[in-house]
Amino acid sequence: MTGRDQFLGARVAVAGMGVSGVAVARACRELGARPTLFEQQPGDVPEVLALTEKLQAQEVDVETGWNGRLDAADFEYLVVSPGFKRDHPCVVDMQGREVLSEVEFGSRVAEAPILAVTGTNGKSTTVAMLYTILRSAGREAYLCGNISGSGLPEEPLTSAAMRAPASAYLVAEVSSYQLEFVKTLRPKVAACTNVTPDHQNRHPSFEDYFETKMRLFDNMAAGDVIVANVDERSVPVSRLRKPMSRGARLVLVSPKGNGVGENAQIKRTTEKLWIQEDAYPLSELPFYGEHNLANAMMAWEMARAVSKPTMAAVAGLTTFQGLANRLEFVGKRNGVDVVNNSMCTNPAAVIASSLAIKSRQHILMGGNTKNLDFSPVARYLENTEDQVYLFGPRQEELNRMLGGQWPAYNSLKEAFLAAVASAVAGEVVILSPGCASSEPFANFRERGDAFKKIAKEWLGT
């Protein structure tokens, strides 16, 4: 059996009570499967207890305080949340059965085509731009997958797939964690923004991380479209030859203006972006930087692959205001701009974000370094007048990788106040942590919210 029918009557273990796990469990019940949701937190945790009661009312079996082990004889499928690694005991226990990521499960139950974006940096912005273009053109689209904290309506791929008719589009951000357990995922249109070192605390090597990203394209063939940035050396076009040999069509964009790109409608010249033969001055576009120009060009060609371009679609792209926690303008005081870039969680993102802003910057950095190498940031800073302010744990380690000369502070607020005290009119104070969140912040959204609260107190807004 294929599609939704394969889960009829099936016994499905769902690992993790996060939003994606809950979405899978509920979908299983709707499909006539027999799901059991396993959660390692104890059942007396208030949030766990409340959610358990809701799920049990929907006839979903829930096991809390789970020890992480499974008996393969009890289930045909295991669907894992992104936090579960390939060597997790439950994954090992289920060898010989089907182990799926939530994205793989969602793709199997989807009737609408999937337009998917992966990459290290820029994937959230690219899918948000794509979603905005399609919606502006009057197409039914669902923003889903790994995207989080964008300020737009977002949901797990599975829940979107269960709601979306075949005439709609599932616009999905897909992470390497989700791609570890895919087998049949076949996007209608797909792109990879870039691949730079990240998540080295999860992947055994950069090569493994890169190849995991490339799994997005493994099943693409005739009728499918791959959009690639010809200027992005980290994703060589040669790596896409296998799906192209099966008939997948390749569309190349050139954000640097190095030629027009192959089969591309959107083009860039020195100071202008051309769409449908109309020119838009880069200085008038509402999004920062060269990297967002690349994101915009990829998003446009992905939309064009499935939808006839319209002026409304063009307007959707050229008025796109950006996302929460991604180069988000917070306010201005005494000529000093304050920008929230909490989603910046690796060294390459620090550099790309800094390059997007032409003014001198006061950069707040710190958190969980994820065992990444920050020496590229140190080399970049040597050629700028930017100032760094460190906060959070492991400051000595981070400072050493950055050259050892930057001041360190006990909290994000102390770092911010030091930065605004040093900044003068025409300069920018920006939260660009370069690291994953750490105490006292549970995630980049909490960190961004805390930064905006601190900033707005200073701004008087």
DRENDRENDO-457628 format. One record per residue (C-alpha): residue number from 1; chain; x, y, z; residue in one letter. Coordinates in steps of 0.5 Angstrom, whole numbers, plus 500, padded with zeros to 3 digits. Each point is the difference from the previous one (the first is absolute). Last residue first. Layout:
// residues N
<NUM, A, <X, Y, Z>, A>,
...
// end
This chain:
// residues 461
<461, A, <517, 605, 547>, T>,
<460, A, <506, 503, 504>, G>,
<459, A, <505, 498, 495>, L>,
<458, A, <504, 497, 506>, W>,
<457, A, <494, 496, 503>, E>,
<456, A, <499, 498, 493>, K>,
<455, A, <507, 497, 499>, A>,
<454, A, <499, 496, 507>, I>,
<453, A, <493, 497, 497>, K>,
<452, A, <503, 499, 493>, K>,
<451, A, <506, 496, 503>, F>,
<450, A, <495, 496, 505>, A>,
<449, A, <496, 498, 494>, D>,
<448, A, <506, 499, 496>, G>,
<447, A, <502, 495, 505>, R>,
<446, A, <494, 497, 501>, E>,
<445, A, <499, 499, 492>, R>,
<444, A, <507, 497, 500>, F>,
<443, A, <499, 494, 505>, N>,
<442, A, <499, 499, 507>, A>,
<441, A, <504, 506, 503>, F>,
<440, A, <503, 501, 507>, P>,
<439, A, <504, 496, 498>, E>,
<438, A, <502, 498, 493>, S>,
<437, A, <498, 502, 493>, S>,
<436, A, <504, 497, 494>, A>,
<435, A, <506, 505, 498>, C>,
<434, A, <502, 505, 495>, G>,
<433, A, <496, 505, 505>, P>,
<432, A, <499, 505, 495>, S>,
<431, A, <496, 505, 504>, L>,
<430, A, <501, 507, 497>, I>,
<429, A, <502, 507, 502>, V>,
<428, A, <501, 504, 493>, V>,
<427, A, <503, 507, 499>, E>,
<426, A, <498, 506, 496>, G>,
<425, A, <500, 504, 507>, A>,
<424, A, <505, 497, 505>, V>,
<423, A, <501, 494, 504>, A>,
<422, A, <504, 499, 506>, S>,
<421, A, <494, 501, 505>, A>,
<420, A, <496, 495, 495>, V>,
<419, A, <505, 495, 501>, A>,
<418, A, <501, 500, 507>, A>,
<417, A, <492, 500, 501>, L>,
<416, A, <499, 494, 496>, F>,
<415, A, <506, 496, 503>, A>,
<414, A, <497, 501, 507>, E>,
<413, A, <493, 498, 498>, K>,
<412, A, <503, 494, 496>, L>,
<411, A, <503, 498, 507>, S>,
<410, A, <506, 499, 504>, N>,
<409, A, <505, 504, 495>, Y>,
<408, A, <506, 499, 496>, A>,
<407, A, <504, 505, 496>, P>,
<406, A, <504, 498, 494>, W>,
<405, A, <507, 499, 499>, Q>,
<404, A, <501, 492, 500>, G>,
<403, A, <501, 499, 492>, G>,
<402, A, <493, 498, 498>, L>,
<401, A, <502, 493, 502>, M>,
<400, A, <502, 502, 507>, R>,
<399, A, <494, 504, 501>, N>,
<398, A, <496, 494, 499>, L>,
<397, A, <504, 495, 505>, E>,
<396, A, <500, 506, 505>, E>,
<395, A, <493, 501, 499>, Q>,
<394, A, <497, 493, 501>, R>,
<393, A, <494, 502, 503>, P>,
<392, A, <496, 507, 498>, G>,
<391, A, <502, 506, 498>, F>,
<390, A, <505, 503, 495>, L>,
<389, A, <500, 507, 498>, Y>,
<388, A, <504, 501, 493>, V>,
<387, A, <502, 506, 496>, Q>,
<386, A, <500, 502, 493>, D>,
<385, A, <505, 504, 496>, E>,
<384, A, <501, 494, 495>, T>,
<383, A, <506, 497, 497>, N>,
<382, A, <502, 496, 506>, E>,
<381, A, <493, 498, 501>, L>,
<380, A, <499, 495, 494>, Y>,
<379, A, <507, 497, 503>, R>,
<378, A, <496, 499, 507>, A>,
<377, A, <494, 498, 497>, V>,
<376, A, <504, 494, 496>, P>,
<375, A, <503, 498, 506>, S>,
<374, A, <493, 499, 503>, F>,
<373, A, <501, 492, 500>, D>,
<372, A, <494, 496, 502>, L>,
<371, A, <499, 496, 506>, N>,
<370, A, <493, 501, 501>, K>,
<369, A, <502, 507, 502>, T>,
<368, A, <494, 501, 505>, N>,
<367, A, <499, 507, 502>, G>,
<366, A, <503, 506, 498>, G>,
<365, A, <501, 506, 495>, M>,
<364, A, <497, 508, 501>, L>,
<363, A, <503, 504, 494>, I>,
<362, A, <501, 507, 500>, H>,
<361, A, <500, 502, 492>, Q>,
<360, A, <503, 505, 496>, R>,
<359, A, <495, 501, 494>, S>,
<358, A, <499, 496, 493>, K>,
<357, A, <496, 495, 503>, I>,
<356, A, <499, 493, 496>, A>,
<355, A, <507, 499, 501>, L>,
<354, A, <499, 499, 507>, S>,
<353, A, <495, 495, 499>, S>,
<352, A, <504, 496, 496>, A>,
<351, A, <506, 500, 505>, I>,
<350, A, <495, 498, 506>, V>,
<349, A, <497, 495, 496>, A>,
<348, A, <506, 497, 498>, A>,
<347, A, <502, 499, 507>, P>,
<346, A, <494, 496, 502>, N>,
<345, A, <493, 502, 504>, T>,
<344, A, <497, 506, 497>, C>,
<343, A, <493, 499, 501>, M>,
<342, A, <501, 506, 506>, S>,
<341, A, <501, 505, 495>, N>,
<340, A, <496, 506, 503>, N>,
<339, A, <503, 507, 497>, V>,
<338, A, <500, 506, 504>, V>,
<337, A, <502, 507, 496>, D>,
<336, A, <504, 505, 503>, V>,
<335, A, <498, 507, 498>, G>,
<334, A, <498, 503, 507>, N>,
<333, A, <495, 494, 501>, R>,
<332, A, <498, 495, 494>, K>,
<331, A, <496, 494, 500>, G>,
<330, A, <499, 493, 500>, V>,
<329, A, <502, 498, 493>, F>,
<328, A, <500, 493, 499>, E>,
<327, A, <506, 497, 497>, L>,
<326, A, <497, 493, 501>, R>,
<325, A, <497, 499, 507>, N>,
<324, A, <493, 502, 497>, A>,
<323, A, <500, 499, 492>, L>,
<322, A, <501, 505, 494>, G>,
<321, A, <496, 506, 497>, Q>,
<320, A, <498, 497, 494>, F>,
<319, A, <498, 506, 495>, T>,
<318, A, <503, 497, 494>, T>,
<317, A, <498, 493, 501>, L>,
<316, A, <493, 501, 501>, G>,
<315, A, <500, 506, 495>, A>,
<314, A, <503, 495, 494>, V>,
<313, A, <494, 495, 502>, A>,
<312, A, <495, 505, 499>, A>,
<311, A, <503, 502, 494>, M>,
<310, A, <499, 493, 498>, T>,
<309, A, <505, 494, 498>, P>,
<308, A, <496, 493, 498>, K>,
<307, A, <501, 495, 506>, S>,
<306, A, <504, 494, 501>, V>,
<305, A, <507, 501, 497>, A>,
<304, A, <499, 507, 501>, R>,
<303, A, <499, 500, 508>, A>,
<302, A, <507, 496, 500>, M>,
<301, A, <503, 505, 495>, E>,
<300, A, <497, 506, 505>, W>,
<299, A, <503, 497, 506>, A>,
<298, A, <507, 499, 497>, M>,
<297, A, <500, 507, 498>, M>,
<296, A, <498, 502, 507>, A>,
<295, A, <505, 496, 504>, N>,
<294, A, <506, 503, 496>, A>,
<293, A, <497, 507, 501>, L>,
<292, A, <500, 498, 507>, N>,
<291, A, <507, 498, 500>, H>,
<290, A, <502, 506, 497>, E>,
<289, A, <497, 505, 505>, G>,
<288, A, <495, 502, 504>, Y>,
<287, A, <492, 500, 498>, F>,
<286, A, <496, 505, 498>, P>,
<285, A, <502, 501, 493>, L>,
<284, A, <501, 507, 498>, E>,
<283, A, <507, 500, 500>, S>,
<282, A, <500, 494, 495>, L>,
<281, A, <497, 504, 495>, P>,
<280, A, <494, 496, 497>, Y>,
<279, A, <500, 499, 492>, A>,
<278, A, <495, 497, 496>, D>,
<277, A, <501, 495, 495>, E>,
<276, A, <496, 495, 503>, Q>,
<275, A, <504, 501, 507>, I>,
<274, A, <507, 504, 499>, W>,
<273, A, <503, 501, 507>, L>,
<272, A, <505, 507, 499>, K>,
<271, A, <506, 503, 502>, E>,
<270, A, <505, 496, 497>, T>,
<269, A, <496, 495, 496>, T>,
<268, A, <496, 494, 503>, R>,
<267, A, <495, 496, 496>, K>,
<266, A, <493, 496, 502>, I>,
<265, A, <498, 496, 494>, Q>,
<264, A, <505, 495, 500>, A>,
<263, A, <501, 494, 495>, N>,
<262, A, <507, 500, 501>, E>,
<261, A, <503, 506, 504>, G>,
<260, A, <500, 507, 497>, V>,
<259, A, <508, 501, 501>, G>,
<258, A, <504, 501, 506>, N>,
<257, A, <495, 505, 503>, G>,
<256, A, <502, 498, 507>, K>,
<255, A, <493, 497, 501>, P>,
<254, A, <501, 495, 495>, S>,
<253, A, <494, 496, 499>, V>,
<252, A, <500, 493, 497>, L>,
<251, A, <494, 496, 498>, V>,
<250, A, <501, 492, 500>, L>,
<249, A, <495, 495, 497>, R>,
<248, A, <499, 493, 503>, A>,
<247, A, <500, 495, 495>, G>,
<246, A, <504, 494, 503>, R>,
<245, A, <507, 503, 498>, S>,
<244, A, <498, 506, 504>, M>,
<243, A, <498, 496, 506>, P>,
<242, A, <507, 498, 500>, K>,
<241, A, <504, 506, 497>, R>,
<240, A, <498, 504, 506>, L>,
<239, A, <507, 500, 504>, R>,
<238, A, <503, 503, 493>, S>,
<237, A, <496, 506, 502>, V>,
<236, A, <505, 501, 505>, P>,
<235, A, <497, 502, 507>, V>,
<234, A, <505, 504, 504>, S>,
<233, A, <502, 503, 494>, R>,
<232, A, <494, 505, 500>, E>,
<231, A, <500, 504, 494>, D>,
<230, A, <496, 495, 495>, V>,
<229, A, <495, 501, 505>, N>,
<228, A, <495, 494, 499>, A>,
<227, A, <493, 498, 499>, V>,
<226, A, <498, 493, 499>, I>,
<225, A, <494, 498, 496>, V>,
<224, A, <496, 494, 500>, D>,
<223, A, <496, 497, 494>, G>,
<222, A, <505, 495, 498>, A>,
<221, A, <504, 498, 507>, A>,
<220, A, <501, 502, 507>, M>,
<219, A, <501, 494, 505>, N>,
<218, A, <507, 502, 503>, D>,
<217, A, <499, 507, 500>, F>,
<216, A, <499, 502, 507>, L>,
<215, A, <505, 494, 501>, R>,
<214, A, <505, 506, 499>, M>,
<213, A, <499, 503, 507>, K>,
<212, A, <502, 493, 503>, T>,
<211, A, <506, 500, 495>, E>,
<210, A, <503, 507, 503>, F>,
<209, A, <499, 498, 507>, Y>,
<208, A, <504, 493, 499>, D>,
<207, A, <505, 504, 496>, E>,
<206, A, <501, 505, 506>, F>,
<205, A, <501, 494, 505>, S>,
<204, A, <497, 496, 505>, P>,
<203, A, <493, 504, 500>, H>,
<202, A, <497, 502, 506>, R>,
<201, A, <505, 504, 504>, N>,
<200, A, <502, 503, 493>, Q>,
<199, A, <494, 503, 499>, H>,
<198, A, <503, 505, 496>, D>,
<197, A, <505, 501, 494>, P>,
<196, A, <498, 503, 494>, T>,
<195, A, <495, 498, 495>, V>,
<194, A, <496, 505, 496>, N>,
<193, A, <493, 502, 497>, T>,
<192, A, <498, 492, 498>, C>,
<191, A, <494, 500, 496>, A>,
<190, A, <494, 496, 498>, A>,
<189, A, <494, 500, 496>, V>,
<188, A, <495, 494, 499>, K>,
<187, A, <503, 497, 506>, P>,
<186, A, <501, 492, 501>, R>,
<185, A, <501, 497, 507>, L>,
<184, A, <500, 493, 499>, T>,
<183, A, <505, 498, 505>, K>,
<182, A, <501, 505, 505>, V>,
<181, A, <503, 499, 507>, F>,
<180, A, <506, 505, 500>, E>,
<179, A, <497, 505, 496>, L>,
<178, A, <496, 503, 506>, Q>,
<177, A, <506, 501, 504>, Y>,
<176, A, <503, 503, 494>, S>,
<175, A, <495, 505, 500>, S>,
<174, A, <494, 501, 495>, V>,
<173, A, <496, 507, 499>, E>,
<172, A, <493, 498, 497>, A>,
<171, A, <496, 503, 495>, V>,
<170, A, <494, 495, 499>, L>,
<169, A, <496, 503, 494>, Y>,
<168, A, <493, 499, 499>, A>,
<167, A, <496, 497, 494>, S>,
<166, A, <500, 493, 503>, A>,
<165, A, <497, 502, 506>, P>,
<164, A, <503, 502, 507>, A>,
<163, A, <498, 498, 506>, R>,
<162, A, <504, 494, 502>, M>,
<161, A, <506, 502, 497>, A>,
<160, A, <500, 507, 504>, A>,
<159, A, <499, 495, 506>, S>,
<158, A, <506, 496, 498>, T>,
<157, A, <505, 506, 497>, L>,
<156, A, <500, 503, 507>, P>,
<155, A, <496, 507, 501>, E>,
<154, A, <502, 507, 498>, E>,
<153, A, <495, 506, 500>, P>,
<152, A, <505, 506, 499>, L>,
<151, A, <504, 503, 506>, G>,
<150, A, <506, 496, 498>, S>,
<149, A, <501, 497, 507>, G>,
<148, A, <501, 493, 497>, S>,
<147, A, <501, 497, 493>, I>,
<146, A, <502, 492, 500>, N>,
<145, A, <494, 498, 496>, G>,
<144, A, <494, 505, 498>, C>,
<143, A, <498, 506, 496>, L>,
<142, A, <493, 498, 497>, Y>,
<141, A, <498, 502, 493>, A>,
<140, A, <494, 501, 496>, E>,
<139, A, <502, 505, 494>, R>,
<138, A, <497, 507, 499>, G>,
<137, A, <506, 503, 497>, A>,
<136, A, <502, 503, 507>, S>,
<135, A, <499, 493, 503>, R>,
<134, A, <505, 497, 496>, L>,
<133, A, <505, 506, 500>, I>,
<132, A, <499, 500, 508>, T>,
<131, A, <502, 493, 501>, Y>,
<130, A, <506, 500, 495>, L>,
<129, A, <502, 506, 504>, M>,
<128, A, <499, 496, 507>, A>,
<127, A, <504, 494, 497>, V>,
<126, A, <506, 504, 498>, T>,
<125, A, <500, 504, 507>, T>,
<124, A, <500, 493, 504>, S>,
<123, A, <505, 497, 495>, K>,
<122, A, <505, 506, 501>, G>,
<121, A, <506, 496, 503>, N>,
<120, A, <502, 493, 501>, T>,
<119, A, <496, 497, 494>, G>,
<118, A, <493, 497, 498>, T>,
<117, A, <494, 503, 496>, V>,
<116, A, <494, 496, 498>, A>,
<115, A, <494, 501, 496>, L>,
<114, A, <495, 494, 501>, I>,
<113, A, <495, 498, 496>, P>,
<112, A, <493, 499, 503>, A>,
<111, A, <497, 493, 501>, E>,
<110, A, <505, 499, 506>, A>,
<109, A, <499, 494, 505>, V>,
<108, A, <507, 497, 497>, R>,
<107, A, <503, 507, 501>, S>,
<106, A, <498, 501, 507>, G>,
<105, A, <503, 493, 502>, F>,
<104, A, <507, 502, 497>, E>,
<103, A, <499, 507, 503>, V>,
<102, A, <499, 497, 507>, E>,
<101, A, <506, 496, 499>, S>,
<100, A, <499, 492, 498>, L>,
<99, A, <503, 494, 503>, V>,
<98, A, <497, 494, 496>, E>,
<97, A, <501, 493, 504>, R>,
<96, A, <506, 496, 499>, G>,
<95, A, <504, 504, 505>, Q>,
<94, A, <495, 503, 505>, M>,
<93, A, <504, 499, 507>, D>,
<92, A, <506, 504, 497>, V>,
<91, A, <495, 506, 499>, V>,
<90, A, <497, 499, 507>, C>,
<89, A, <507, 500, 502>, P>,
<88, A, <502, 506, 497>, H>,
<87, A, <506, 499, 495>, D>,
<86, A, <497, 504, 494>, R>,
<85, A, <498, 506, 505>, K>,
<84, A, <493, 502, 502>, F>,
<83, A, <499, 507, 501>, G>,
<82, A, <497, 501, 493>, P>,
<81, A, <494, 496, 503>, S>,
<80, A, <500, 492, 498>, V>,
<79, A, <494, 496, 497>, V>,
<78, A, <501, 493, 501>, L>,
<77, A, <496, 495, 496>, Y>,
<76, A, <498, 493, 500>, E>,
<75, A, <499, 500, 507>, F>,
<74, A, <500, 495, 506>, D>,
<73, A, <505, 495, 497>, A>,
<72, A, <505, 505, 500>, A>,
<71, A, <500, 501, 508>, D>,
<70, A, <502, 507, 502>, L>,
<69, A, <505, 503, 504>, R>,
<68, A, <500, 508, 502>, G>,
<67, A, <499, 499, 508>, N>,
<66, A, <493, 503, 499>, W>,
<65, A, <498, 504, 506>, G>,
<64, A, <493, 501, 496>, T>,
<63, A, <497, 495, 495>, E>,
<62, A, <494, 503, 496>, V>,
<61, A, <494, 496, 497>, D>,
<60, A, <497, 505, 495>, V>,
<59, A, <492, 499, 500>, E>,
<58, A, <499, 507, 499>, Q>,
<57, A, <498, 501, 508>, A>,
<56, A, <507, 497, 501>, Q>,
<55, A, <503, 505, 496>, L>,
<54, A, <497, 506, 504>, K>,
<53, A, <501, 496, 507>, E>,
<52, A, <508, 499, 498>, T>,
<51, A, <500, 508, 498>, L>,
<50, A, <498, 502, 507>, A>,
<49, A, <504, 495, 503>, L>,
<48, A, <506, 502, 496>, V>,
<47, A, <500, 507, 501>, E>,
<46, A, <499, 499, 508>, P>,
<45, A, <506, 495, 500>, V>,
<44, A, <496, 495, 504>, D>,
<43, A, <501, 495, 494>, G>,
<42, A, <508, 500, 500>, P>,
<41, A, <504, 502, 494>, Q>,
<40, A, <502, 495, 496>, Q>,
<39, A, <494, 500, 495>, E>,
<38, A, <497, 494, 496>, F>,
<37, A, <494, 501, 496>, L>,
<36, A, <497, 493, 498>, T>,
<35, A, <496, 501, 493>, P>,
<34, A, <495, 495, 497>, R>,
<33, A, <498, 501, 493>, A>,
<32, A, <494, 502, 497>, G>,
<31, A, <502, 506, 496>, L>,
<30, A, <497, 505, 505>, E>,
<29, A, <503, 497, 506>, R>,
<28, A, <507, 500, 497>, C>,
<27, A, <499, 507, 498>, A>,
<26, A, <499, 502, 507>, R>,
<25, A, <506, 496, 502>, A>,
<24, A, <504, 503, 495>, V>,
<23, A, <498, 507, 502>, A>,
<22, A, <502, 499, 507>, V>,
<21, A, <507, 498, 498>, G>,
<20, A, <501, 506, 496>, S>,
<19, A, <498, 505, 505>, V>,
<18, A, <504, 496, 506>, G>,
<17, A, <498, 494, 503>, M>,
<16, A, <506, 496, 498>, G>,
<15, A, <500, 493, 497>, A>,
<14, A, <494, 497, 496>, V>,
<13, A, <499, 493, 500>, A>,
<12, A, <496, 498, 494>, V>,
<11, A, <495, 493, 500>, R>,
<10, A, <497, 500, 493>, A>,
<9, A, <493, 499, 499>, G>,
<8, A, <500, 505, 494>, L>,
<7, A, <507, 503, 500>, F>,
<6, A, <501, 497, 493>, Q>,
<5, A, <494, 503, 497>, D>,
<4, A, <502, 507, 501>, R>,
<3, A, <505, 500, 494>, G>,
<2, A, <502, 493, 498>, T>,
<1, A, <498, 493, 501>, M>,
// end
